[in-house]
């Protein structure tokens, strides 16, 4: 009986330590009523968290309404989640053409601020971040 209790306690601790449900799914952000990003994160079990992010290009051409168009999804690199924040990197490989192809990946942090909500902050960015909401 004692061994069963120890095994169940360990199993519960392991599940709690690996509970990524607060961050998995599809999250979106908008700016001025236009989509600015879509991020998909999944839990691959023993392989950890994986995902991709699509940034949108917002155009404000004179004499036209503002509009946005999605970029290609880029994989999330070095994904880490500590229960309060998701840290990851995104490559420049396809983002801005050959001019940035050799630039190092850009680091981001998604700080959870509530159920299904967070602030996405780009490393070394003083702009305050972008409000992100998860789909349910």
C-alpha angles and dihedrals in degrees: 000000000000091000091051091053092049091048093049092047091051092047091052092048091049092050092048091049091051098042103130096160091111090066107028122099134046120323128186139191133198136195122196089351093304127111112257103172145001119200125188119195126180134181110233093188111228090012091060131221121340133175152139136236131208118200119202125224110228115208124197104183118179112264094014136090116258113263139178134213127192123248124217115289112259122203119247111243129205092007115194129171123187097180093265105049139021115219121195144145132231124206124233090213096117102008103092106008127252094328092075101024092111098041116117118257117276117243122227136182124202106200112199111230100174143335105325094350136103148148118249112213126187115219112264092010116133095187093102099247138265125283110242126192127194121227118241 
